[in-house]
Amino acid sequence: MKMMLFTLKRIRSVPLKIFFFLLSFQILVLQGQSTGGIPQVASGVLVRWQHFDSKYIGKRTVDIWRPFVLDDTVVAYSVLYMNDGQMLFDSNVTWNHQEWKVDETLQALINKGKVPPTMVVGIWNGGSKRHSEFFPQKVFENMNAETRQWCAQNGRNYSVGGDSFSALSDNYLKFIVEELKPAIDSLFFVKKDPQNTFIGGSSMGGLISMYAMCEYPQVFGGALCFSTHWPGVWKVEDNPIPGEILGYMNEHLPVPGNNKWYFDLGNQTLDALYPGIQAQVDSQLHKAGFNETNWITRFFEGDDHSEKSWSRRFGAAYWWLNPQR
């Protein structure tokens, strides 16, 4: 059995079902320490599900962050599912030594009463499978043969094995919706309705967040899409993918009223590729009937494509998405 560390410091109570869950699975619960690449959180409590075993995507690491609240025995949490979960909490254990500062930012917003208590479920990406799992599968499958071949040719270096491309995002979303969310709903005291269930990410993580709410608008009430990588691959010239994505969105956007869209972008490094495409997306959202009550796109002059930029924008984005009611 692998190491299990359960730190009770500053935790007022632990529901029995979670306690027995911790005893039954290889879980690490950490506050104020970093062990073996596990993030050190500045506030709240981090629970690591080391190997969530999925029939759709295999084993996946999931980090679950819970804020401190005055009485956590009566608080039901909103839930934010975030892609690229290994980048959220601690720059000491990320590949580029940057982080989103999700724990500090959300705890401050909660303490000020600006947003409701929120649990963050950070889903680690699949490494070599990241691009395939985050590329909208129905977009790929609806391409004609020539466009699909172009996409496969230009996406192969970012896919499993580096010698082929296949979109795997439908199974990735089934993992979240059919396996991970039911587990979170069962093990923690959370609000299960779409108005309190959100998904977010950046770059390809923003793209899969858009796809998730189009595919499951009855599950996710809002999507945070930071610096969305609309090109889909890293080649821009004569790239047909943005047009294919726009075609998909035209057919699959949820009916305005129950879902909220947040998009943003900068204009440095990779973000310099996005303004023109984002403008087309904005036009489509406007034509579909979305307005300032359920959609916003923000532009940040000088921001680049990095966790440092996204961390500065995260708090205001989530406050807009899920303000305290």
C-alpha positions as CSV (number, residue, x, y, z in Angstrom):
1,M,0.0,0.0,0.0
2,K,1.3,3.4,-0.9
3,M,1.8,6.2,1.6
4,M,-1.3,7.9,2.9
5,L,-1.0,11.1,4.8
6,F,-4.0,12.7,6.5
7,T,-3.4,16.0,8.1
8,L,-6.2,17.2,10.4
9,K,-4.7,20.6,11.2
10,R,-7.4,23.3,11.0
11,I,-10.0,20.9,9.7
12,R,-13.0,21.2,11.9
13,S,-14.8,18.0,10.9
14,V,-14.5,15.2,8.4
15,P,-17.7,13.5,7.3
16,L,-17.7,9.7,7.9
17,K,-18.1,8.8,4.3
18,I,-15.0,10.8,3.3
19,F,-13.1,9.4,6.2
20,F,-13.7,5.8,5.2
21,F,-13.0,6.8,1.5
22,L,-9.6,8.1,2.6
23,L,-8.9,4.8,4.4
24,S,-10.0,2.8,1.4
25,F,-8.1,4.6,-1.4
26,Q,-4.6,5.8,-1.8
27,I,-5.3,9.5,-1.0
28,L,-3.1,12.3,0.3
29,V,-4.7,15.2,2.2
30,L,-2.3,18.0,2.6
31,Q,-2.3,21.5,4.1
32,G,0.8,23.6,4.4
33,Q,3.3,21.1,3.2
34,S,4.7,19.7,0.0
35,T,5.7,16.0,-0.4
36,G,7.0,14.2,-3.5
37,G,5.7,16.7,-6.0
38,I,2.4,17.3,-4.3
39,P,1.4,21.0,-4.3
40,Q,1.7,23.0,-1.1
41,V,-1.5,25.1,-0.8
42,A,-1.4,28.5,0.9
43,S,-5.0,28.1,2.2
44,G,-7.6,25.4,2.4
45,V,-7.1,21.7,2.1
46,L,-5.9,19.6,-0.8
47,V,-7.0,16.1,-1.4
48,R,-5.2,14.0,-4.0
49,W,-6.8,11.1,-5.7
50,Q,-3.6,9.5,-6.9
51,H,-4.9,7.1,-9.5
52,F,-8.6,7.6,-10.4
53,D,-9.3,4.5,-12.4
54,S,-11.4,5.3,-15.4
55,K,-12.8,2.9,-18.0
56,Y,-12.6,5.7,-20.5
57,I,-9.1,7.2,-20.1
58,G,-7.3,4.8,-17.7
59,K,-5.7,6.1,-14.5
60,R,-5.6,9.8,-13.8
61,T,-4.4,12.0,-11.0
62,V,-7.0,14.4,-9.6
63,D,-6.3,17.2,-7.0
64,I,-9.3,18.3,-5.0
65,W,-9.1,21.7,-3.2
66,R,-11.5,22.8,-0.5
67,P,-11.4,26.2,1.0
68,F,-11.7,27.0,4.7
69,V,-15.1,28.2,5.8
70,L,-16.5,29.1,9.2
71,D,-18.6,26.0,9.5
72,D,-17.9,23.3,6.9
73,T,-20.5,21.0,8.3
74,V,-23.4,23.0,6.7
75,V,-21.8,24.4,3.6
76,A,-22.5,22.9,0.3
77,Y,-19.9,23.8,-2.2
78,S,-20.1,25.0,-5.8
79,V,-17.6,22.9,-7.9
80,L,-15.2,24.1,-10.5
81,Y,-13.6,21.4,-12.7
82,M,-10.3,22.6,-14.1
83,N,-8.2,21.0,-16.9
84,D,-4.4,20.8,-16.6
85,G,-4.9,20.4,-12.9
86,Q,-1.2,20.0,-12.1
87,M,-0.7,23.7,-12.8
88,L,-3.1,25.3,-10.4
89,F,-1.7,25.5,-6.9
90,D,2.1,25.5,-6.4
91,S,4.8,26.8,-8.8
92,N,7.4,24.7,-6.9
93,V,6.1,21.5,-8.5
94,T,5.1,22.7,-12.0
95,W,7.2,22.2,-15.1
96,N,7.7,25.9,-15.8
97,H,7.6,27.1,-12.1
98,Q,4.4,29.0,-12.7
99,E,0.9,28.5,-11.2
100,W,-2.7,29.8,-11.4
101,K,-2.8,30.7,-7.6
102,V,-6.2,29.2,-7.5
103,D,-6.2,28.5,-3.7
104,E,-5.1,32.0,-2.7
105,T,-7.4,33.7,-5.1
106,L,-10.5,31.8,-4.4
107,Q,-10.0,31.8,-0.6
108,A,-9.7,35.6,-0.7
109,L,-12.9,35.9,-2.8
110,I,-14.8,33.6,-0.4
111,N,-13.5,35.4,2.7
112,K,-14.8,38.7,1.2
113,G,-18.2,37.2,0.4
114,K,-17.8,37.8,-3.3
115,V,-18.3,34.2,-4.4
116,P,-19.8,31.2,-2.7
117,P,-17.6,28.5,-1.1
118,T,-16.2,26.6,-4.1
119,M,-14.4,23.3,-4.4
120,V,-11.9,23.0,-7.2
121,V,-11.3,19.6,-8.9
122,G,-8.0,19.8,-10.8
123,I,-7.8,17.1,-13.4
124,W,-4.2,16.4,-14.5
125,N,-3.8,16.3,-18.2
126,G,-2.8,13.0,-19.9
127,G,0.7,14.1,-20.9
128,S,1.2,12.7,-24.5
129,K,-2.6,12.3,-24.7
130,R,-3.3,16.0,-23.8
131,H,-3.8,17.3,-27.3
132,S,-5.9,14.4,-28.4
133,E,-8.1,14.6,-25.3
134,F,-8.6,18.3,-25.5
135,F,-9.3,18.5,-29.3
136,P,-13.1,18.6,-29.9
137,Q,-13.9,15.1,-31.2
138,K,-17.0,16.0,-33.1
139,V,-15.2,18.8,-34.9
140,F,-12.6,16.3,-36.1
141,E,-15.1,13.6,-37.1
142,N,-17.2,16.1,-39.0
143,M,-14.3,17.2,-41.2
144,N,-14.1,16.1,-44.8
145,A,-11.3,13.7,-45.7
146,E,-9.0,16.4,-46.9
147,T,-9.4,18.6,-43.9
148,R,-9.1,15.6,-41.5
149,Q,-5.9,14.6,-43.2
150,W,-4.5,18.2,-42.8
151,C,-5.5,18.2,-39.2
152,A,-3.9,14.7,-38.6
153,Q,-0.7,15.7,-40.4
154,N,-0.3,18.9,-38.3
155,G,-1.5,17.5,-35.1
156,R,0.5,14.3,-35.0
157,N,3.5,15.6,-33.1
158,Y,1.2,16.5,-30.2
159,S,-0.6,13.2,-29.9
160,V,0.0,9.7,-28.5
161,G,3.3,8.3,-29.8
162,G,3.9,11.3,-32.0
163,D,3.1,9.4,-35.2
164,S,-0.6,9.7,-35.5
165,F,-3.5,11.9,-34.5
166,S,-6.9,10.9,-33.1
167,A,-9.4,13.0,-31.1
168,L,-10.2,11.4,-27.8
169,S,-12.1,14.2,-26.1
170,D,-15.5,12.4,-26.0
171,N,-14.1,9.8,-23.7
172,Y,-12.3,12.5,-21.7
173,L,-15.6,14.2,-21.1
174,K,-17.4,10.9,-20.3
175,F,-14.8,10.4,-17.6
176,I,-15.6,13.8,-16.1
177,V,-19.4,13.5,-16.4
178,E,-20.1,9.8,-15.9
179,E,-17.3,8.9,-13.4
180,L,-15.5,11.8,-11.7
181,K,-18.5,14.1,-11.1
182,P,-20.7,11.3,-9.6
183,A,-17.7,10.4,-7.3
184,I,-17.3,14.1,-6.2
185,D,-21.1,14.4,-5.7
186,S,-21.2,11.3,-3.5
187,L,-18.1,11.9,-1.4
188,F,-18.3,15.6,-0.7
189,F,-21.1,18.0,0.4
190,V,-21.5,19.8,-2.9
191,K,-24.2,21.4,-5.0
192,K,-24.9,19.2,-7.9
193,D,-27.0,21.4,-10.2
194,P,-25.5,23.0,-13.3
195,Q,-25.8,26.5,-11.8
196,N,-23.1,25.5,-9.4
197,T,-21.1,23.2,-11.6
198,F,-18.4,24.8,-13.9
199,I,-15.5,23.8,-16.1
200,G,-12.5,25.8,-17.1
201,G,-9.0,25.9,-18.5
202,S,-6.6,27.7,-20.7
203,S,-5.2,27.2,-24.3
204,M,-6.3,23.7,-25.3
205,G,-7.9,23.5,-21.9
206,G,-10.1,26.4,-22.8
207,L,-11.0,24.7,-26.1
208,I,-12.1,21.5,-24.3
209,S,-14.0,23.6,-21.8
210,M,-16.0,25.2,-24.6
211,Y,-16.6,21.7,-26.1
212,A,-17.7,20.4,-22.7
213,M,-20.5,22.9,-22.2
214,C,-21.7,22.5,-25.7
215,E,-21.9,18.7,-25.3
216,Y,-23.2,18.8,-21.7
217,P,-25.1,22.0,-21.1
218,Q,-27.3,20.2,-18.6
219,V,-24.2,19.4,-16.5
220,F,-22.0,22.5,-16.7
221,G,-23.7,25.9,-16.1
222,G,-20.6,27.9,-17.0
223,A,-17.3,27.7,-18.8
224,L,-14.1,29.6,-18.2
225,C,-12.1,29.7,-21.4
226,F,-8.8,31.5,-21.0
227,S,-6.6,32.2,-24.1
228,T,-8.6,29.5,-26.0
229,H,-6.4,27.9,-28.6
230,W,-8.8,28.2,-31.6
231,P,-6.2,27.1,-34.2
232,G,-6.3,23.6,-32.7
233,V,-2.7,22.9,-33.8
234,W,0.3,25.1,-33.9
235,K,0.2,25.9,-37.6
236,V,-1.7,29.0,-38.5
237,E,-1.3,29.5,-42.2
238,D,-4.2,28.1,-44.3
239,N,-5.5,26.5,-41.1
240,P,-9.1,25.2,-41.6
241,I,-9.7,24.2,-38.0
242,P,-11.1,27.6,-36.7
243,G,-13.7,27.5,-39.4
244,E,-14.6,23.9,-38.5
245,I,-14.9,24.9,-34.8
246,L,-17.2,27.8,-35.7
247,G,-19.4,25.4,-37.7
248,Y,-19.6,23.1,-34.8
249,M,-20.5,25.9,-32.4
250,N,-23.2,27.2,-34.8
251,E,-24.9,23.8,-34.5
252,H,-24.2,23.0,-30.8
253,L,-24.2,26.1,-28.7
254,P,-26.7,25.7,-25.8
255,V,-29.8,27.8,-25.9
256,P,-29.1,31.1,-24.1
257,G,-30.5,31.4,-20.7
258,N,-29.0,28.7,-18.5
259,N,-25.3,28.8,-19.3
260,K,-22.6,31.4,-19.0
261,W,-19.5,31.9,-21.2
262,Y,-16.3,33.6,-20.1
263,F,-13.6,34.1,-22.8
264,D,-10.4,36.1,-22.6
265,L,-7.1,36.6,-24.4
266,G,-4.0,38.7,-24.5
267,N,-1.9,39.6,-27.5
268,Q,1.6,38.4,-26.7
269,T,3.4,35.1,-27.6
270,L,0.8,32.5,-28.6
271,D,-2.1,34.7,-27.6
272,A,-1.2,37.0,-30.6
273,L,-2.8,34.3,-32.8
274,Y,-6.2,34.7,-31.2
275,P,-7.8,38.1,-31.6
276,G,-9.2,37.6,-35.1
277,I,-10.6,34.2,-34.4
278,Q,-12.0,35.3,-31.0
279,A,-13.8,38.1,-32.8
280,Q,-15.6,35.6,-35.0
281,V,-16.5,33.5,-32.0
282,D,-17.9,36.6,-30.3
283,S,-20.0,37.4,-33.4
284,Q,-21.4,33.9,-33.4
285,L,-22.3,34.1,-29.7
286,H,-24.0,37.4,-30.3
287,K,-26.0,36.1,-33.2
288,A,-27.0,33.1,-31.1
289,G,-28.6,35.4,-28.5
290,F,-26.0,35.5,-25.8
291,N,-25.7,38.9,-24.1
292,E,-23.9,40.7,-21.2
293,T,-25.8,38.6,-18.7
294,N,-24.5,35.3,-19.8
295,W,-21.4,36.0,-21.9
296,I,-18.3,38.1,-21.7
297,T,-15.0,38.3,-23.6
298,R,-12.2,40.3,-22.1
299,F,-9.0,41.5,-23.8
300,F,-5.8,42.1,-21.9
301,E,-3.3,44.3,-23.6
302,G,0.3,42.9,-23.2
303,D,-0.7,39.6,-21.6
304,D,1.1,36.5,-22.8
305,H,0.2,32.8,-22.9
306,S,1.2,31.8,-19.4
307,E,0.0,30.8,-16.0
308,K,1.3,34.2,-14.7
309,S,-1.2,35.9,-17.0
310,W,-4.1,33.5,-16.3
311,S,-3.5,33.8,-12.5
312,R,-4.0,37.6,-12.7
313,R,-7.3,37.1,-14.6
314,F,-8.7,34.1,-12.7
315,G,-10.3,35.9,-9.7
316,A,-12.3,38.4,-11.7
317,A,-13.3,35.7,-14.2
318,Y,-14.7,33.4,-11.5
319,W,-16.4,36.3,-9.7
320,W,-18.2,37.1,-12.9
321,L,-19.1,33.5,-13.5
322,N,-20.4,32.7,-10.0
323,P,-21.0,35.7,-7.8
324,Q,-22.4,35.3,-4.3
325,R,-26.2,35.5,-4.6
